[in-house]
């Protein structure tokens, strides 16, 4: 089990000690072509309602996206802002749940932070040259994610000589870039980017050796929910990958992940709380089994 040093992170309105706490991040997509839900939360009311349900169901934060990572039609900056900021504004007024916005555009990040987002989840790993400076001027955290090249475009087949070493080196370099731009190190989260420009064998190896990335020493996010590597290992369609996703999630926590981006909030929260209890980080809600004297009749 990878040991995370104790440190209190105040993210938005909540505090986290990742040495003994696992945060569950719910996925909310204001897109008609999202990877998993295929537009179920594209309508504004649906996106807000789903965010609040996730918070009520135990999610520690919600990740709001206006453009999927995978290839597809271009979405303008203005349209992306129009998709994500109303959700941020409405959820912020009704809940203290941490809100992150999944974007690789600095202009969208600026608008999202102004609307109340506490985290920018950048799947391009600071690919926009203005992203770091936008975040540095705010109090927002940033998730620096490994990917190869710009999102939304066709790319060559994935190739790495040593995927973990290369992902780790990328993250270290991008963290240094963020710090140089003025983002305090304590406001940086890292994500190896399971399946992002990687094949199934790459994602499995990242999961198996995740402790090598966790030892960078920053809070580590794992986004494994319903990913294609789970589907290809088990030969399961997207809606049939929950068990595999939870298994991958547990493996990631054992190796240092403390933030989990998951679609099924109820199952993921239960799994995270069970891990915390087994590790001795959380007390059971109740103690009844075999705690009372028995009588022979």
C-alpha positions as CSV (number, residue, x, y, z in Angstrom):
1,X,0.0,0.0,0.0
2,X,1.5,3.3,-1.1
3,X,1.8,5.8,1.8
4,X,0.8,9.4,1.3
5,X,2.2,11.9,3.7
6,X,-0.4,13.7,5.8
7,X,-1.3,17.1,4.6
8,X,-4.6,19.0,4.6
9,X,-5.7,20.3,1.2
10,X,-8.5,22.8,1.1
11,X,-10.1,22.5,-2.3
12,X,-13.1,24.7,-2.8
13,X,-15.1,24.6,0.4
14,X,-13.9,21.1,1.5
15,X,-10.8,19.8,3.2
16,X,-9.0,16.5,2.3
17,X,-6.3,14.6,4.1
18,X,-5.2,12.2,1.3
19,X,-3.0,10.2,3.8
20,X,-6.3,8.7,5.0
21,X,-9.0,9.8,2.7
22,X,-10.2,8.8,-0.8
23,X,-12.2,11.4,-2.8
24,X,-14.8,10.3,-5.3
25,X,-15.2,12.6,-8.3
26,X,-18.5,12.2,-10.3
27,X,-18.6,12.7,-14.0
28,X,-21.0,15.3,-15.5
29,X,-20.9,15.8,-19.2
30,X,-22.7,18.7,-20.9
31,X,-22.1,17.1,-24.3
32,X,-24.3,15.4,-26.8
33,X,-21.6,12.9,-27.6
34,X,-20.0,12.0,-24.3
35,X,-18.0,8.8,-24.0
36,X,-20.3,7.0,-21.5
37,X,-23.8,8.6,-21.1
38,X,-24.2,9.7,-24.7
39,X,-25.8,13.0,-23.9
40,X,-27.9,12.1,-20.8
41,X,-26.8,15.3,-19.0
42,X,-26.4,17.6,-22.0
43,X,-29.5,19.6,-21.1
44,X,-28.7,22.2,-18.4
45,X,-31.4,21.1,-16.0
46,X,-30.2,17.5,-16.3
47,X,-26.6,18.4,-15.7
48,X,-27.4,20.5,-12.6
49,X,-29.7,17.8,-11.2
50,X,-27.2,15.0,-11.8
51,X,-24.5,17.1,-10.1
52,X,-26.6,17.6,-7.0
53,X,-27.7,14.0,-6.9
54,X,-24.0,13.0,-7.0
55,X,-23.2,15.3,-4.1
56,X,-26.2,14.0,-2.1
57,X,-25.0,10.4,-2.9
58,X,-21.7,11.0,-1.3
59,X,-19.5,12.3,-4.2
60,X,-16.8,14.7,-2.9
61,X,-16.7,16.6,-6.1
62,X,-18.2,16.8,-9.6
63,X,-16.2,17.1,-12.8
64,X,-18.1,19.1,-15.4
65,X,-17.1,18.8,-19.1
66,X,-18.2,20.6,-22.2
67,X,-16.2,18.7,-24.8
68,X,-15.2,15.0,-24.8
69,X,-11.5,14.1,-25.1
70,X,-12.1,11.7,-28.0
71,X,-12.2,12.7,-31.7
72,X,-15.3,14.5,-32.9
73,X,-16.6,17.8,-34.2
74,X,-14.9,21.0,-33.1
75,X,-16.6,22.9,-30.3
76,X,-15.9,26.6,-30.2
77,X,-14.5,28.3,-27.0
78,X,-17.7,30.3,-26.7
79,X,-19.9,27.2,-26.9
80,X,-17.8,25.3,-24.4
81,X,-18.1,28.3,-22.0
82,X,-21.9,28.4,-22.5
83,X,-22.1,24.7,-21.7
84,X,-20.0,24.6,-18.5
85,X,-20.4,27.9,-16.7
86,X,-24.2,27.8,-16.0
87,X,-23.7,24.3,-14.4
88,X,-20.9,25.6,-12.2
89,X,-22.9,28.7,-11.2
90,X,-26.1,26.8,-10.3
91,X,-24.3,23.9,-8.4
92,X,-22.1,26.4,-6.5
93,X,-25.3,28.1,-5.2
94,X,-26.8,24.9,-4.0
95,X,-23.9,22.7,-2.7
96,X,-20.5,22.8,-1.1
97,X,-19.3,20.0,-3.4
98,X,-16.0,20.6,-5.0
99,X,-16.5,21.6,-8.7
100,X,-13.9,20.9,-11.4
101,X,-14.2,21.8,-15.0
102,X,-12.7,19.4,-17.6
103,X,-11.1,21.7,-20.3
104,X,-7.9,22.2,-22.1
105,X,-8.6,25.8,-23.1
106,X,-7.3,28.7,-21.0
107,X,-10.2,30.9,-21.9
108,X,-12.7,28.3,-20.7
109,X,-10.7,27.8,-17.5
110,X,-10.8,31.5,-16.8
111,X,-14.6,31.6,-17.2
112,X,-15.1,28.5,-15.2
113,X,-13.0,29.8,-12.3
114,X,-14.9,33.1,-12.4
115,X,-18.2,31.1,-12.2
116,X,-17.0,29.2,-9.1
117,X,-14.9,26.2,-10.2
118,X,-12.3,25.2,-7.7
119,X,-10.3,22.9,-10.0
120,X,-9.4,22.9,-13.7
121,X,-9.0,19.3,-14.9
122,X,-6.7,19.7,-18.0
123,X,-6.5,16.5,-20.0
124,X,-3.9,18.1,-22.3
125,X,-1.4,18.7,-19.4
126,X,-1.1,22.4,-19.9
127,X,-1.1,22.2,-23.7
128,X,-2.5,25.7,-24.0
129,X,0.4,28.0,-23.3
130,X,-1.9,30.4,-21.4
131,X,-3.4,27.8,-19.1
132,X,-0.8,27.9,-16.3
133,X,-0.9,31.7,-16.1
134,X,-4.7,31.7,-15.9
135,X,-4.6,29.3,-13.0
136,X,-1.7,31.0,-11.3
137,X,-3.7,34.2,-11.1
138,X,-6.5,32.4,-9.2
139,X,-6.9,30.2,-6.2
140,X,-7.9,27.2,-8.3
141,X,-6.2,23.8,-8.3
142,X,-5.1,22.2,-11.5
143,X,-5.1,18.5,-12.6
144,X,-2.2,18.0,-14.9
145,X,-2.9,14.9,-17.0
146,X,-0.7,13.0,-19.4
147,X,-1.9,12.8,-23.0
148,X,-0.1,13.0,-26.3
149,X,-0.9,15.9,-28.6
150,X,-4.2,17.8,-28.8
151,X,-7.6,16.2,-27.9
152,X,-10.3,15.6,-30.5
153,X,-8.0,14.6,-33.4
154,X,-7.0,11.4,-35.0
155,X,-3.6,10.2,-33.8
156,X,-1.1,7.4,-34.7
157,X,-1.3,4.1,-32.9
158,X,0.0,4.5,-29.3
159,X,3.6,3.6,-28.8
160,X,5.9,3.9,-25.7
161,X,9.2,2.3,-24.9
162,X,8.4,2.4,-21.2
163,X,4.9,3.9,-20.7
164,X,5.3,4.5,-16.9
165,X,8.7,6.1,-17.2
166,X,7.5,8.3,-20.1
167,X,4.3,9.3,-18.4
168,X,6.2,10.1,-15.1
169,X,8.7,12.2,-16.9
170,X,6.0,14.1,-18.7
171,X,4.1,14.8,-15.5
172,X,7.3,15.9,-13.7
173,X,8.1,18.4,-16.5
174,X,4.6,19.8,-16.6
175,X,4.5,20.2,-12.9
176,X,7.8,22.1,-13.1
177,X,6.2,24.3,-15.8
178,X,3.2,25.0,-13.7
179,X,5.3,26.0,-10.7
180,X,7.5,28.2,-12.8
181,X,4.3,30.0,-14.0
182,X,3.4,30.7,-10.4
183,X,1.0,27.9,-9.5
184,X,1.9,26.7,-5.9
185,X,2.9,23.1,-5.9
186,X,0.3,22.4,-3.2
187,X,-2.4,23.3,-5.7
188,X,-1.3,20.7,-8.3
189,X,-2.9,17.2,-8.8
190,X,-1.5,14.7,-11.3
191,X,-3.3,12.1,-13.5
192,X,-1.5,9.5,-15.6
193,X,-4.3,9.6,-18.1
194,X,-5.5,6.0,-18.4
195,X,-6.5,5.2,-22.0
196,X,-5.7,8.8,-23.2
197,X,-3.6,8.1,-26.3
198,X,-2.7,4.7,-24.7
199,X,-3.7,1.2,-25.5
200,X,-5.0,-1.4,-23.1
201,X,-1.6,-2.9,-22.3
202,X,-0.3,0.6,-21.5
203,X,-3.3,1.3,-19.1
204,X,-2.8,-2.0,-17.4
205,X,0.9,-1.3,-16.9
206,X,0.2,2.2,-15.5
207,X,-2.3,0.7,-13.0
208,X,0.2,-2.1,-12.0
209,X,3.1,0.4,-11.5
210,X,1.0,3.4,-10.4
211,X,3.2,3.8,-7.2
212,X,6.0,4.9,-9.5
213,X,3.9,7.9,-10.5
214,X,2.5,8.5,-7.0
215,X,6.0,8.9,-5.6
216,X,6.1,12.3,-7.5
217,X,4.6,13.3,-4.2
218,X,1.4,15.1,-5.4
219,X,-2.3,14.1,-5.0
220,X,-2.9,11.5,-7.7
221,X,-6.2,11.2,-9.6
222,X,-7.1,8.0,-11.4
223,X,-9.8,8.0,-14.1
224,X,-10.5,4.4,-14.8
225,X,-14.3,4.3,-14.9
226,X,-15.8,2.3,-17.8
227,X,-12.6,2.9,-19.8
228,X,-11.9,0.8,-22.9
229,X,-9.0,-1.0,-21.2
230,X,-11.6,-2.4,-18.8
231,X,-13.9,-3.4,-21.6
232,X,-11.1,-5.1,-23.6
233,X,-9.8,-7.0,-20.7
234,X,-13.2,-8.4,-19.8
235,X,-14.9,-8.2,-23.2
236,X,-17.7,-6.0,-21.8
237,X,-19.7,-3.2,-23.3
238,X,-19.6,0.3,-21.7
239,X,-22.7,-0.4,-19.5
240,X,-21.3,-3.7,-18.3
241,X,-17.9,-2.5,-16.9
242,X,-18.8,-1.5,-13.3
243,X,-17.2,-4.5,-11.6
244,X,-14.0,-4.2,-13.6
245,X,-13.9,-0.4,-13.0
246,X,-14.2,-0.9,-9.3
247,X,-11.4,-3.6,-9.3
248,X,-9.1,-1.2,-11.2
249,X,-10.1,1.6,-8.8
250,X,-9.1,-0.5,-5.8
251,X,-5.8,-1.3,-7.4
252,X,-5.1,2.4,-8.0
253,X,-5.9,3.3,-4.4
254,X,-3.5,0.6,-3.1
255,X,-0.8,2.2,-5.3
256,X,-1.4,5.8,-4.2
257,X,-4.4,7.2,-6.0
258,X,-6.6,9.3,-3.7
259,X,-9.0,11.0,-6.2
260,X,-11.2,8.7,-8.3
261,X,-13.1,9.9,-11.3
262,X,-16.1,7.5,-11.5
263,X,-19.5,7.3,-13.3
264,X,-21.4,5.2,-10.8
265,X,-21.3,7.3,-7.7
266,X,-23.1,5.0,-5.2
267,X,-20.9,1.9,-5.9
268,X,-17.7,4.0,-6.0
269,X,-18.5,5.8,-2.8
270,X,-19.2,2.5,-1.0
271,X,-16.0,1.0,-2.4
272,X,-13.9,4.0,-1.3
273,X,-15.4,4.1,2.2
274,X,-14.8,0.3,2.5
275,X,-11.1,0.8,1.6
276,X,-10.8,3.6,4.1
277,X,-12.3,1.4,6.9
278,X,-10.1,-1.6,6.0
279,X,-7.1,0.7,6.2
280,X,-8.1,1.9,9.6
281,X,-8.8,5.5,8.3
282,X,-12.5,5.5,8.9
283,X,-14.8,4.1,11.7
284,X,-17.7,1.8,10.7
285,X,-21.1,3.6,10.7
286,X,-22.3,1.1,13.3
287,X,-20.9,-1.9,15.4
288,X,-23.5,-4.6,16.1
289,X,-22.3,-7.9,14.8
290,X,-21.0,-10.1,17.6
291,X,-20.8,-7.2,20.0
292,X,-23.6,-8.4,22.4
293,X,-23.4,-11.4,24.8
294,X,-25.2,-14.5,23.6
295,X,-27.3,-16.8,25.8
296,X,-27.8,-20.5,25.4
297,X,-31.4,-21.4,25.5
